[in-house]
Structure formats: structure tokens, C-alpha cells
Amino acid sequence: MNLELKNKIAIITGASKGIGNSIARILSAEGMKLTLVARSALDEFSASLPTESLPLSIDMRHADSAARVVDATLERFGALDLLVNNAGATKRGDFLSLTDEEWTDGFALKFYGAMRLSRASWLHLMQSKGSIINIIGIGGRTGSAEFAIGGTVNAALMNLTKVLADRGIKDGVRVNAINPGSIATERLQTRIKSFAAEQNISMEEATIQMAKKLNIARFGESEEIARTVAFLASPQAAYIQGAILDVDGGATRTL
């Protein structure tokens, strides 16, 4: 299927590893030119991609970062067709032990970073009839005692997705979201290692037991999220607006 993304311009946050890294690889393979954003250095990764890309080492927690990213993208490429808000990891832990600072940090990167970048990109996406895709997470669907910050941030981002999609109908900007489930990233591997050590079992057995505990057949791959992004960004998904797609192997059973 031709997704008609060749020479389109995308901003991807959290592009240094995991899901964001895979999104960059898939979109570049589809012919898109990319602005890659992360707190860590991206030059080597940028050079490995088949299409032109602009690596930016910027912390999206800072209020001026969104404007800097958009300005650099327009200076380099002259347009913007797609924004992928992917950056943001939140601290897990017991609700009573989480500090105000940890709550503030959780919202600063994932929620405020996405909100500010959406606002800074909006007029340019109106011009290109482009789209925004928010990478959120199923923790916003179902509350979990150990995921208080992440679940709350994710729920807020889902609501923001609906808000922007409502405005986007008038302005010609498509806004959708993907809720990844348990994806085999470095972060998940760390949790599996901890579980294996606690239970004194192998990594393989720990992986099987954790997946079984979640009532899923297996953990997902970051490329599966990336391919969903490519579809949602394409004209093939032109009638999809305000959708929140759970890509989680069936883990979410609520409506």
C-alpha cells in the first residue's frame, strides 16, 4: 500500500529510543523528512536514516522548547505536515510516596510538552492540512495503584486529543492518538529483569509470566506502534478524526 508520505515533513519527540526511534525509522522508510527531538544526542541515529533529518537535543519540559523545535523545522524544511507527540516517561510508585516534584515532572514533559508543541505547530498544520498523533498509553484507560502519575497524565492527554480533534474539524487538522500497551522497550525489559530477580526465575519465564498476568498472548513490538502511526498519518486514514486506538494485544477490555 502506498501511504503517500514521500517528502512530507514530520516532527517526532522522544526519538532517541524505543517507540519514538521505531516511528522515525518507519516514517523515514516511507520517504518522510524528519525533525528528531530528544534530550540525548541524535546525530548518529539521524545520519543512519535514508531520508533527510534534523536532530535536535532539546528538553521539552522547558516552556520555550516547542517554539524552538517548530522554528528549526520550518527553517530547515519550510513546512510541517505531521507532529508525533511521543516524549514522556512518568515515575511509577505508591501514591503516598510520590512527591509534588515527581507529579510536576510527569506533567511537564508528557502533557505540557505535547500541549505546547501542538499549539506551536497548529497554524502550520492548518496550512498543510496535516495531522497530530499523540502516543499516550493504556494506563489512562484503567487506573492502577502503582501508575498514579502516568495514568493521570495519559487520561489528560486523551482528553486533549478529543479537544484538538474537535477544533481540527473546522481548521482542517486531523488529531488522533495511539495507546500502546506493554511494548518490548528498554523500560519494559528493566521491569522484566526486576521481576525475574524477585521471583528467582529466568528472563524468558519472567516474560511469559508477566504477559500471562496481563492476560495477553505476548508483548508488543515498537515497530507495530510505528506502522500504526504511518497509517494514521497517511491519506488512507483521512476520515479518522479524534480516534484513540488501543494497540495493546487485547489488554484493554473496558469500553
Wavefront OBJ file of the C-alpha trace (Angstrom):
o trace
v 0.000 0.000 0.000
v 1.334 3.424 -0.983
v 0.862 5.661 2.058
v 1.677 8.814 0.034
v 4.026 10.194 2.689
v 7.071 10.803 0.493
v 8.663 14.242 1.063
v 6.202 15.109 3.831
v 7.687 16.712 6.955
v 7.272 15.322 10.476
v 8.373 16.246 13.991
v 8.897 13.287 16.326
v 9.620 13.796 20.016
v 11.248 11.156 22.188
v 13.047 9.884 19.080
v 16.220 8.582 20.702
v 14.963 5.112 21.652
v 12.019 2.763 21.962
v 8.774 3.627 20.214
v 9.953 7.052 19.020
v 13.044 5.538 17.431
v 10.940 2.985 15.552
v 8.492 5.670 14.426
v 11.384 7.636 12.952
v 12.702 4.587 11.084
v 9.310 3.658 9.642
v 8.402 7.201 8.580
v 11.827 7.712 7.027
v 11.416 4.439 5.131
v 8.124 5.858 3.825
v 10.063 8.849 2.458
v 9.281 11.458 5.090
v 11.776 14.134 6.148
v 12.077 14.349 9.904
v 12.873 16.601 12.814
v 14.054 14.301 15.602
v 13.747 15.600 19.159
v 15.153 14.148 22.379
v 17.178 15.204 25.388
v 20.059 12.968 24.288
v 22.235 13.305 21.179
v 20.648 12.126 17.924
v 23.310 12.870 15.321
v 24.427 9.279 14.760
v 20.868 7.987 14.535
v 19.882 10.834 12.215
v 22.778 10.007 9.873
v 21.616 6.372 9.659
v 18.197 7.235 8.203
v 17.537 7.057 4.450
v 15.890 10.493 4.242
v 16.955 13.942 5.365
v 16.523 14.581 9.079
v 17.236 17.320 11.589
v 18.418 16.128 15.028
v 17.616 18.451 17.937
v 18.793 17.833 21.503
v 16.085 19.766 23.350
v 14.330 19.196 26.675
v 10.599 19.530 26.018
v 9.922 20.281 29.693
v 11.046 23.886 29.110
v 8.367 26.374 28.082
v 10.313 27.770 25.106
v 11.234 24.364 23.626
v 8.135 23.956 21.467
v 8.706 27.209 19.579
v 12.376 26.322 19.110
v 11.505 22.953 17.590
v 8.890 24.337 15.212
v 11.066 27.288 14.156
v 14.028 24.982 13.433
v 11.793 22.657 11.406
v 10.400 25.471 9.268
v 13.858 26.957 8.742
v 15.193 23.589 7.559
v 12.245 22.186 5.608
v 9.871 25.106 5.019
v 6.708 23.266 6.055
v 5.194 20.869 8.576
v 2.772 18.007 7.833
v 2.843 15.810 10.927
v 3.524 16.149 14.645
v 4.087 12.981 16.678
v 3.985 13.730 20.408
v 5.802 10.723 21.826
v 8.123 12.083 24.540
v 7.457 11.437 28.180
v 8.062 8.814 30.824
v 6.481 9.106 34.261
v 7.591 7.660 37.564
v 5.814 4.592 38.884
v 5.296 4.063 42.596
v 2.980 4.147 45.560
v 0.648 7.159 45.558
v 1.557 8.185 49.119
v 5.268 8.207 48.349
v 5.146 10.260 45.143
v 6.288 13.847 45.669
v 4.905 17.072 44.242
v 8.105 17.399 42.215
v 7.564 13.977 40.648
v 3.983 14.845 39.735
v 5.094 18.169 38.271
v 7.849 16.486 36.251
v 5.398 13.891 34.924
v 3.087 16.556 33.548
v 5.907 18.856 32.398
v 7.285 16.558 29.698
v 4.439 14.377 28.524
v 1.416 16.646 28.894
v 2.734 20.214 28.712
v 5.366 19.267 26.139
v 2.678 17.829 23.858
v 0.239 20.680 24.504
v 2.804 23.395 23.763
v 4.123 21.672 20.666
v 0.587 21.159 19.347
v -0.129 24.852 19.907
v 3.126 25.960 18.251
v 2.508 23.669 15.262
v -1.191 24.304 14.751
v -1.182 27.163 12.232
v 1.429 25.396 10.109
v -0.558 22.149 10.180
v -3.624 24.126 9.102
v -1.699 25.313 6.054
v -0.617 21.798 5.103
v -3.874 20.076 6.148
v -1.649 17.965 8.340
v -2.142 15.948 11.477
v -1.129 15.329 15.074
v -0.679 11.866 16.548
v -0.316 11.576 20.315
v 1.400 8.463 21.659
v -0.213 8.055 25.069
v -0.737 4.677 26.792
v -3.460 2.362 28.055
v -2.780 3.404 31.661
v -5.108 6.330 31.032
v -7.987 3.930 30.343
v -7.802 1.891 33.543
v -6.468 3.186 36.854
v -3.623 1.315 38.562
v -2.348 1.971 42.079
v 1.304 1.829 41.019
v 0.817 4.065 37.959
v -0.863 7.101 39.513
v 1.127 9.798 37.703
v 1.273 8.063 34.341
v -2.398 7.122 34.328
v -3.482 10.642 35.227
v -1.230 12.243 32.615
v -2.418 9.776 29.978
v -6.082 10.468 30.748
v -5.439 14.197 30.383
v -3.727 13.648 27.032
v -6.644 11.584 25.768
v -8.991 14.437 26.620
v -6.640 16.923 24.919
v -6.706 14.706 21.825
v -10.508 14.971 21.716
v -10.365 18.737 22.311
v -7.897 19.314 19.481
v -9.751 16.926 17.174
v -12.935 18.927 17.738
v -11.177 22.133 16.743
v -9.398 20.325 13.927
v -12.666 19.627 12.137
v -13.018 23.348 11.488
v -9.328 24.029 10.928
v -8.560 21.039 8.704
v -6.115 19.355 11.107
v -6.579 15.679 11.913
v -5.790 14.733 15.529
v -5.674 11.149 16.759
v -3.955 9.115 19.455
v -2.447 5.686 19.978
v -2.458 3.940 23.330
v 0.388 1.415 23.322
v 0.074 -1.487 25.701
v 3.075 -3.392 27.040
v 5.698 -2.834 24.343
v 9.099 -4.541 24.451
v 11.182 -1.400 25.007
v 14.157 -0.895 27.327
v 11.800 0.305 30.025
v 9.756 -2.895 29.921
v 12.912 -5.011 29.850
v 14.008 -3.331 33.085
v 10.699 -4.281 34.732
v 11.044 -7.865 33.489
v 14.578 -8.079 34.914
v 13.363 -6.835 38.287
v 10.506 -9.340 38.283
v 12.868 -12.177 37.309
v 15.220 -11.282 40.166
v 12.361 -11.043 42.682
v 10.963 -14.438 41.674
v 14.388 -16.044 41.066
v 13.376 -17.153 37.573
v 14.820 -16.711 34.078
v 14.098 -13.686 31.891
v 12.224 -15.936 29.478
v 9.991 -17.305 32.218
v 9.505 -13.824 33.689
v 8.404 -12.550 30.278
v 5.871 -15.363 29.929
v 4.515 -14.876 33.453
v 4.197 -11.090 33.121
v 2.336 -11.383 29.816
v 0.053 -14.030 31.311
v -0.630 -11.777 34.300
v -1.834 -9.091 31.878
v -3.994 -11.639 30.032
v -2.226 -11.056 26.729
v -0.546 -13.553 24.420
v 2.712 -11.599 24.136
v 4.313 -8.190 24.494
v 4.138 -5.836 21.527
v 6.966 -4.562 19.342
v 7.707 -0.878 18.882
v 7.523 -1.334 15.099
v 3.854 -2.279 15.478
v 3.155 1.127 17.001
v 5.248 2.819 14.314
v 3.319 1.182 11.477
v 0.067 2.362 13.068
v 1.465 5.912 13.161
v 2.340 5.733 9.459
v -1.200 4.626 8.592
v -2.859 7.331 10.711
v -0.595 9.975 9.169
v -1.485 8.945 5.636
v -4.377 9.894 3.347
v -5.579 6.293 3.801
v -6.828 7.434 7.241
v -8.385 10.673 6.018
v -11.748 10.034 7.728
v -10.253 9.138 11.097
v -10.570 12.088 13.484
v -10.416 12.087 17.284
v -9.762 8.346 17.436
v -7.913 6.825 20.375
v -6.563 3.498 19.183
v -5.554 0.892 21.771
v -2.676 -1.124 20.312
v -2.257 -3.438 23.262
v -2.835 -7.050 22.292
v -6.289 -7.006 23.837
v -5.215 -5.872 27.313
v -7.894 -3.173 27.487
v -11.295 -4.751 27.973
v -13.265 -1.695 29.061
v -15.268 0.496 26.652
l 1 2 3 4 5 6 7 8 9 10 11 12 13 14 15 16 17 18 19 20 21 22 23 24 25 26 27 28 29 30 31 32 33 34 35 36 37 38 39 40 41 42 43 44 45 46 47 48 49 50 51 52 53 54 55 56 57 58 59 60 61 62 63 64 65 66 67 68 69 70 71 72 73 74 75 76 77 78 79 80 81 82 83 84 85 86 87 88 89 90 91 92 93 94 95 96 97 98 99 100 101 102 103 104 105 106 107 108 109 110 111 112 113 114 115 116 117 118 119 120 121 122 123 124 125 126 127 128 129 130 131 132 133 134 135 136 137 138 139 140 141 142 143 144 145 146 147 148 149 150 151 152 153 154 155 156 157 158 159 160 161 162 163 164 165 166 167 168 169 170 171 172 173 174 175 176 177 178 179 180 181 182 183 184 185 186 187 188 189 190 191 192 193 194 195 196 197 198 199 200 201 202 203 204 205 206 207 208 209 210 211 212 213 214 215 216 217 218 219 220 221 222 223 224 225 226 227 228 229 230 231 232 233 234 235 236 237 238 239 240 241 242 243 244 245 246 247 248 249 250 251 252 253 254 255
